[in-house]
Amino acid sequence: MSQRKKVLGAVIGIIAGLFVGALLRNYHTLEIVSMCNSINGIKQNSALDIIGLQSTEWPTNSQNTLVLVGVMTAKDFLQGRARAVYETWGRQIPGRIVFFSSQDSVATDLPLVALKGVDDRYPPQKKSFMMLHYMYEHYIDRFEWFVRADDDVYVRTDRLEPFLRSIDSSKPQFIGQAGRGNTEDFGLLSLEFDENFCMGGPGVIMSRETLRRVAPHIPSCLKNLYSTHEDVEVGRCVQKFAGIPCTWNYEMQSILHHNSSGYRAFSGTLKSKEVHNAITLHPIKQPAFMYRLHAYMLGLSAQELRQHSLLLHRDIAMATSLLQLPQINKNLAPGVPIFPQDENNIDYLGDHNVLDLNRHRPRTLDELIQWDFIAKSLYSSQHPNPKRRMESSIKEGLSDVIREIMEHINNFSRQRGRMIEFRELLYGYMRVNSMYGQDLILDLLLVYKKYRGKKMTVPVRRHLYIQRSFTEIRVREITAQIMPSQASVNQAEHVSSVGITKQPRDPATSFDRISHRVKTLFNELERLTDSIGSNLKEKENKDRVVFILPLSGRSETFKRFLRNFEEVALRQEDQRTDLLVALYVEAPESSELITQLLNLRARYPGSRINYLPLTGNFSRGVALDRAIRSSYCASDDIIFFIDVDMIFTVQSIDRIRLNVIRGRQIYLPIVFSEYDPQMMGWQAETQIVMQGSMGGYTSLKNFALPLLPENFSLPYRITDENGYFRQFGYGLAGMYKADLQRPDLKGFSTDITGWGLEDVVFIENVIALNHRGNQRLVAIADGRWDPLRMRTSGASLNPKPSSSTVTGPSSTAHIPTIPPAVNGVEELIIFRAPDPSLVHIFHPIQCDTNLEEAQYKMCLGTKANTLGSLRTLDVQFSHSPALLIFGRSQGRASA
């Protein structure tokens, strides 16, 4: 009997010892969970206040409870990455967002939970599990879905909502990009052959049922960690206690997209299929890239809303046609308008009658818009170079169109069991109507892939008829010293301060919802973009414009220029336009030129009219360089390089002031250049004689060559027959002197003598400077430059090694300093636009054979372009037997 008691006591002692041992082993884990649940005595209502959720909001009665996104961050990243997340996609979540950090973290303007007993050490297994446990304890019945995200992921919330609503949240779901580790991790993650995990970087999505099953077992999962990868351990825990693996779906690689480029991910172009198709994008290590990506996504959303609006307009136009309503009728029935607001209201939804592929109906032959032919080259009948290489802007536009069309075609590819891929643009036609938009006809080679039913892969050709409509004009007023983003914030504060509450619009129709979303979208764009309008201040005095004119001889032409300058710049109320002539005094007529200049200055003693004497052979580059460096120009003056053959108006000066922005933008107007008047007169005479033989005009009394203007305030008559806009001329340019003196810009070349080429070299220098923008993106990606800090502090703040315990991919301790060539340097945007008020008056061109080869070819090209329009040359060529014989002989010789 005593023996039995001893055995029984031993068994009881062993059981008690095992129980006490297990309790002691789990004590630390249970203590952590208890501390995380308490968090300084926070109750459930306080947890709701953190995310701004009302106690009466439940998934059954609220549209704001679809998903709760938990973002893991660190104390050092609260004012960087976390704030960038919250100010971009975080505010647009179809639910709520909450940030989780270490116990000492504080950010009063962020929905932040400081997990007690959790630090920022990497890898963050404890932080990840405690975040899931906190969401379970406080929000499990408040939301349908729960997302675990990092602070370096971007979420397209407009695509996340329809994606989640298409899946049953009442069932256990564990959605993410499935993985089993890379080659280096093979065999080290303790995964069975049928086990996987959801990669944490692109984000992990759990249904409410999944979190409900897993969260109570988090202490056990924390106790049994088999690797240092927190996403692997979370996946193991879900597999064990929820009984489901991560989604085995190849498509998740594009839905939850991970870019393997590391720190430089998404630092280049964003126009890619991966960016457009994804719901989440990872990693975005720098806050500046988060804002950049968000601004790009807002632009895509604007395009989608615009397209949706056009489709609705098209449906209305079709309905009114079927109802046989006149186009001028704005009512469906008496007292029932088509749109709730008329065109005089700010909420007017547009005119559906303009949606027509044949909106432009020419009444005469001159109004006919000709098509350009697209193949390997671009063929244009109205271009000075009829066959030319396609410009990069046209290539980019075609790529955008084709990508958008293919996305639209494949929208329902899953339901239809087929996929259509783009292979090649065979040929196409293009035209642009400045009133309506761009029309395209494209012949595409596609590949049709059917993967449901009878599988097949077939090449097909399809024609696309596309119309890209221009959007309406938007006008924003910028008040003195207030940025557009500040203006919107100030207006919101003013509304709340006076106690006015704007009632939300009742989205009764699809048009109302689109209008409301478009306005919200543009408000978001205004808040995020660094508008160049912030550099435009309303001043009592306008910026001073200094005309710099290189000159050698040409007294009669200079007399006309001075008369133009006197009438436009000196006789006006705004007399802040100066003239500086870089004059070669050794040239003939130089004394007469100086006399004319001094006489004008004597008549206007208060004006700043000066000349800078130069010697040697004429060089436009040298003349401009000496004038810029002279004391006649201050650093805050706008410098405008002009030629003596130009005529201009007051509007020309206004456009210079408007389009030149200090530190940001230079202005290169596209001027109108006159053709040879004698050639125009010959063509007119030929045409009139031909018409006279057919019973038309019998004399030349109705024809007049373009005359030099007597009143320079009147607009010059511009037609296709008397001139052309010189797209390849860069000699006229406006910019601030301070920008021109930047050491990295190099200024004008002084090694070029004679005619031309100095402007081309200067533009190439500006373009080379702007190419450094790619270097800045790389510098931002590498952490060597933080433009957000520079913008707020006004100085360069290079990141220093952190003293915290954060290590691994989130650390910036190893990042070097930014090179001086990149630090703080802004790009100079080249702004070009046709200016009909700037006209180059024709003069005979003599090309010196002693010029450099490049200069000589440019001179001959300019001389050829000024002969006349293509129609004029065609008429002259076809009516000249000598030219016809010469052309035939040249054709036979080339054959």
Phi, psi and omega in degrees: 000317179296327178294319178297320179296320179296317180294317179297319178296322178295317179297314179298321179295319179296316180297316179296322179294317178297319180296314180295320179297316178296321179296319180292324180293324182270358185297316183296318179295316179296325179295321178297313179299319180296318180294321179294328180286327182281305182042071177058036175077019180292133178258178185296322179298321178296323177296324176292323179295328181300318183262002177071035181255133179284149181294341181269359182270123179226163179302338182277344185228010184220143174271359183259018185234029179289312188215143171247122180258117174261121184252120175278128179218185180229162183302321182288344185251009182295318182271001178247271183296313184298316179295321178298319177298314185292326183274354179248259184284341183296332180278352185247014180295136174284055184169235180221162177231143178216139181259142180238127181219188183288171191292337181264007184282140180221130174203097188293335183261013175239146173287086192245137172244118177268107184286115183291136181082006181244133177250186184258023179292150179249136004281151190266054180300313184296318181296319182294313181293321181290329175296315178296321180293322178295316180297325178293315184294325190249339188228010189299326181264003184263341185225155178273328184229153178226131183242131172259119186225157172265169180276007177242027179243143175251134182243126173276096187293332179292338176260337179294318184297306179297329178296313181290324182289345178274359184240144180284112182278350180282346179262156177293121180230135177227096193250133178178185177272109187292144178211161175231015181093159179272188184298322181293330182270358186298125180085357183253356184260357178057041178262138174286170185296334182254014182256151176213188176210159176271122179299129188286333185303304182287354179109148180234133183245129177238141171282166180299322181293322178297312180295325180296324180283326189272318191305318180298341183258011181300320176303320179293320179294323178293328182287329185248074177263128184253353180209174179267003183263115185292326179291329176294318181290323175296317178297322178295321181293318179294319179298321185284318189254339175259342176076020180227145174270177171291151185301122174274089183213121181297331183295337181296340177294331178265334179285312175250092195266132175245126178263124186274013181279357178074226183297334183267012178295137178060027175265351179259215180291144180260359181275082180218157181297324181296316181292320185287330186267345189279156169264321175236147179233131184212142001257152174236094191280337184248135180302325181300323178290330177295315177294320180298314180294322180294318178298321178295318180294325176297323176297319177296321178296322178297320178296318180295319178294322178297316179295319178297319179297318179297320179295321178293320176299320180295321177295321179294318179298320179293320180294317179295328177291318180292327178279358178059042177270136176299149181296332181280349181280127181257009182239141171286325179207165179306121180082002180240093182287154176295315178246148181292336182235149178271181186291347179274355182262149181293338181266015179297136189263005174105171182255116181283349182285347182276353183278086182208131179295343178244044181296323179271111180246100184294140178262336177229169180294327181293335181275356181286127179268121184276152181270146169264141181264130182251123173216222174295329174242176179249127183247124182224125181286335184262003182265146178303330176248094188302324176243120184212167176286142180293133177292156182297328180294321178292318178300316180296320179296318178295320178298320179296317181297312182295319179297316179295320179295316180294323175297320179293319180295322184266015180301320184247033182294325181295316181292326184270351178068032179211159179223138179242124182249144177273135179244313187200144169269113183283309175196173180189175177229149184213140172212155181232126173253118185296343180272330190240310183156203184249135175250138181227141169234115187238137175253111187249143169263118183240165175236120180266120180241117177253122182243010176238136184077227178282108185287143179202157174226115188228129172284136180224157174243137180222144174263135176246132174248112191235139173232119178257102186279143173288145176278169180288162181282134175246134183239129176238132179265127181253114180278172186297127172059026178234122177287155180303321180294321178293325181298317180293323179293316180298321179296320179294319179295323180295318180298317182288329182289329181268004174080022180266127177247119180282124179285135179293144179290145176279109182287074186285331182231167177296324179296319179298317180295318180295316180301317180295318181292323178297316180295318177298320180297314181291327174298321178294320178296319180296326182285329187267323187282144176273088189292139177292347178293343178293341179275349181266112180249144176280115184246154176290323177246138179286160176296143180283133178252128179248115174280123176252122186237108172285136188211140173212105183074208177066053186294318181294318178294322179294327177298317177296321180297317180294323177296320176297313181296320180297315184290322187270319189259327187265328182274355180274165179294323178276104181252039179255042174236118184256166178228126176233117182258119173272098194254127173275107190281347180275351181285157175300153178069008183296323179294322177294322179296317180295321179298314178301319182292317180292324177297318179295320180292328178292326179287337179230078186295336181277355183274163179252086179243116186223165173223151182243110183288134179231155178233167178098187178289148183295131175215116181295323179298316178296317181299315180294319181297316180294320180295320180297320184279353183285166180280357180285347181241127176271161184293334180263014176272149171271123180260133177232118179276130185221159178251158184290341181277000184271149165240150188211169181230181177298324179298329178298315181292321178298319180293326178298312180296324183288322190264354176261122181237124186296130178076358185229323193211138172246159188240122176239092182292148173266108189271159177268127184246130182288145169279171177295116182300326179296321177295320178295321179293323178295318180295317181298318180297317180297315182294321182290321177296320179295319179293325179295325179292342179256017177093015180263226181295151179237005180211174180261017188289338181271359182253139177218133175290155177300127180263151175294137188292139172272329179242110186283353177280343180276146180290145177282140180284119185248122174223169179290341185266341182253003177174183181210157175277121186277096184286335186257022175254129183238013184291328179269120185211145178235137179193164174284146179298324180299323178288323182291334182269008177299134185296334181277355181268334174076346178070205182267145179287132179258006181267354184263126178248155177083209190275129162071182175082334181294328179289324179295317179297320179297315179296322177298325177294319179295317179296319177297323177296318181291333177295343177289351174302325176296324177295325179292321177298319177294320179296321176295316181299321180280356180081012181276354180208132178239097182295335179291320177293319180297323183291326183274328184260341181080008180216166180276126178242101179282137180296138180254159178302133184279145178269359180282179182267011181289128177223174177091205187297338183272355185279147176243015185292334186269359189281130180284174179280164184278138179291146181300333182293339183252332189294121171074008183266126179265150175288151173257104180291134176267112180257123180236139177200145175298134178237101182292349179274350176255113186235129176267115181283137184296142170212147180300140181251127176245116182267117181288126181291348179275358178293161172298156186302315181296318179295319182295318178295320178296321180295316178296322178297318177295319179297320179292321181294333183272000180295317181165174179289166179299323179293320179296314180294324178296317180295315181294319182294317183289343181250016179240105180302323181296318180292323178296317178297318180297318180296319178296320180294322178293323178295318179293324180293320180289330178290000000 
